[in-house]
Amino acid sequence: MQRKTVLLVICSMLLALSLMAGCGNGEPAAGDADGMEFDGELFFTGSSTLAPTISQIADTFQNEYGTWDQVDDSLPAEDIEINVSTGGSGVGAKAVIENTAHFGMLARGARDEERDEIEDYQEYLLGIDALLVAVHKDNALGQKRDDLTKEEVRTIFSDEVSSWNEFDPALGDEEIVLLVRDVGGGAHGVFQNVIMGDVEVSVDAIEVPSMTGLVERLVGNPLAIGYASYGVADQHQDNLVAFKVDGIEPSAENILDGTYPISRPLVLVRSGELSTAEEAFLDYLKSETGTEIISEMGFLPAN
């Protein structure tokens, strides 16, 4: 009898260890797509440009439904938890590669190496943003001109000039304050590719870790120039002057049709097929409510 009891205990322990091995793979709960138990949480990380929009839509989604079973009766009666964190587009792609987030938020197109490293790569276009070269409304250059060529923008943001009168003798001799996004952000990559090319941004440029922070600094400094997200700049349009680039105005029409050159997609990337919960929230992002919030945040909805 004692021998049978020992065998039963051993078998039970082996079964428990087997179940633990099957579940403890370190992956975020991904709903029913891979047979794992869904714990009510979805994780988004990446672009600081896209994060406030995803957060606002998530809050609306949570307030409307409360628990996942109210979204779809096949889901558990767990509180809806949608966690959004930032770190830049590169961080978003890396999180999907390393399987630490369900979705990566990118404010640029995914790079070839990122696509290659993400198993069963999936991409969802939410909207279009653009980078506006802008100055404070009291900036002398903004009062004098409303148009810059790509070459002139490249000159200002490189090490070729350091004061405003070096760029234009009619301006003052004050130092140019350059505001740029951090190197890991999607905005930096777009600006580098479209405007700077092989020329590096000045080593004296101030790197700002978020687009909101960059625009706040721009609004507060008449000697500064920076590139501002269309969405964030639109919220401060009374205090900024945004330049045409090569004669093309950064209007919604010109951004949507691709005429304005410094534009970028706002996308979500992930690995593999969507779970029921993921698909439900993605549908909400693309719903009338979701697209209204995307528009309110100053971006141009993809659909």
N, C-alpha and C positions, 0 to 999 in steps of 0.2 A: 504494500500500500504506500509506504514511504517512497519507494522507487518511482511509482507512478506519479506521485505528487511532485517530485523533483523534475521528472520529465515534462510535466504539464507547465511548471514554472519556467523551465528553459524554453519550451516552445512559445509560451506567451511572450517572453522577453525577446526572442528572435522575431516574432511577428511585429512587436512594437518597434524594434529597431528597423525593420524593413519598411514600416510605414513612415517612420521619421526620415529615413534616407530618401524616400520618394517625395517628401514634402519640403525637406530642409535644404533646398538647392540655392538659397540666397536670392531668388528672383522675386520682384514685386508681384503681389497677387494680380493676376491678369484675367480674372473672371473665368468664364466657362470655355474660353477658346482652347485652352490646353488641359482642361479637366481639373484645374486647381480650384480650391475653394475661394470664392471672392469675399474679401473682408470689408468691402465698402469704400476703399480708398483708391483714388487715382492720383498719379504723380506726374506733374509737368515741370520741366526745368529748361533754362536756356535764355533766350533773348529778353533783355530788359525792356525792349520796345514793345514786344508782344505780351509780356507778362501782365500788365495792368488790364488789358482787354480780356485775356483769358480769366483772370481773377474776377472781373466784374460779371462776366457771363456765368461763371461758376456760382457766384453768390446768388444770382437771379435763379439759376437752375435749382440750387439747394433750397431757396425760399419757396419755390413753386412746388417742389415734390417732397422735400423732407427726407424720405427714406427711399431706398432703391426699388422696393417692391411697388411703390407708387409710379415708378417709371416703367417698369416691366414686371409682371407678376411672376416671371421665372427667376427674378433676382431676390436676394434675401431682404428681410425687413431690417436692414442696417442703415444707420444714419449715412447720408451722402457726405463724403469727405473728399474734396478735390484740393490737393496741395500744389501750390504754384511757387516756384523759387527761380531766382535769376542767377546769372553768371556769364551770360554771353552766348551767342549762337554756337560757338565751338563747344561750350560746356554742355549745351543741349544735345548735340550730336554724340558727344562722348558718353553721356548718361545712357543713351539708347544702346550704344555699342557695348557698354559695360552692364547693361540690364539693371540700372538703378532707377529708371523712370519709365513710365509707360509711353510718354510722348516727349520728344525734344522740340523746343520752340526755336525756330530759326527765322531771323530777319534778313535772309539772303538765300540764294539757292544752295543746296547741299553740294559739297565738293565731291569730286570723283572718289577720293580715298575714303570719305565718309560713307558714301553709297556702297562701296565695296566691302567695308567692314561691318555694315549693318546687315545682319542676316534677314533675308526676305524683306528687303527695303520697301517701305510704304511711305508715300508723301501725300499730304492734303493741303491744298492751297486755300487760305482763308481770305487773303486780301492783298492789296498792293500799297506799298508806302513809297515815299520819295524823300531824298535828302535835299533840303533847300539851303543854299549858301546864303547866310543871313548875318545882319549886323543890328545893333541897337538903333532905334529910330533916330537918335541924335548923332549917330556916327557920321562924320563928314563925307565919307565915301558914299554912304547910302543916300545922303542928301544931294549929292552931285550926280550919281549915276544909278540906273536901274538894271543894267546889263553888264555881265562879265563874260569873257571868253573862257573856255577851258584852260587855255594857256595862261591867262591872267590869274585864274584861281590857283593853278599849280604854282605860279610864281609867288603868290602871297603865302601859300602854305608850305613852301620849301624854305631852304636857308638862303635863298637869293636876296631877300629883303628882310629887314628887321624893324623898320619904322615906316609910318604911313607915307612920308614924303619921299622915301626911296622908291616906293611903288608909283606915286604920282606927286611931282613937285608942288602941285597946288594944294596938297594936304599938309597937315601939321607934322611936326617932327616927333610926335609921340610914338612910343613903341607899339607895334602891332601885338595884340594879345590873341594868340591862336588857341581855339578850343576844339578838341577832337575827342572822339570816343576812344575807349581803351582798345588795345590791339586785338583782344579776344572777341570783341563785339562784331556783329554783322555789318554795322554801319561803316566801321573802319575798312573792312574788306571791299565793300562796294565803292567807297570814296577812293581807295587806293587803286582799284582796277579801272574805274571810269575816268578819274581825273588825274591822279598822280602818275600812274603807269610805273616806269622804272625809277622815278624820282621819289626819294623818301620824304616823308613829312618832317618838318623842322624838329630838331631835338629839343627846342625850346617850347614846343607846343604843350599845352596842358591837357593831359588825358583825364577825361571825366568818365566815371564808371557807369553812368546811366544817361539816357537821352533827356530825361526830365531835368536832371542836374545840370547838363550842358546848357539847355535852354534857359534855365534859371540864372546861370552865370552870364549868359549872353544878354538877357534882359537887364541885368544889373551892372553892365560895364560898357560904356559908349566907345571904348577903344578896342573892343573884342570883335572877332569874326569867327564864325564856326559853321558847321553843317548841322542843320536841325531837321529832325524827322517831320514830315508833312503833318502828321497827326498832332505832335506836340507843339509845333510852330503855329499851327492853326489856332490853338488855344491862347496864344500870346500875340496874335497878329497885330494888335493895336500898338505893341511896343517893339515890333521888329520890322526891318526892311528885308525882304527876300528878293534876291537878284534873279533875273532871267539868266540862262546859261546858253551862250551862242545864239541869243535872240529868242530863245524858247521859254515861254512863261511856265512856271511850275503849277499849272492849273490841273484840276481833276481830269479834264478831258485829255490834256496832253500826257498826263501820267498813265491813264488807262490805255491810250492807244500806242504807248511806247515812244512817243515823240520826245518827251522830256528825258534827257539822257541819264540822270542820276536817280534811278528808281530801283526798287527791290521787292521781291515777293515776301509775304509773311506766311510761313508754312509750318505745319506740324509734321514730324517724321517719327516713325516707329518701326519696330521689327515684327513681322508676321501679321496674321489676320486679326481683325478686331474682335474683342469679346463683346457680349451683349451690352454690358455697361459702357464700354468704350464707344461702341457704335451709337448708343443712345445719346451720349453727351456730344459726340461729333455731329450727329443730326441736329442737336440743339444749337451748336455753334453756327450751323448753316441755315437755321430756321429764320423766320422773319424777326423774332426777338434777337437772335444772335447777330444777324446782319445789321439790325438797327443800332446795337451797341457798338459794333465795329465802326459804323458810320459816325456815331456820336463821339467816338474816341479820335476821330479825324482821319481814319483810313478809308480806303476804297474797297468795299466788299468784292470778293472774287465772283460772286454770283448775283 
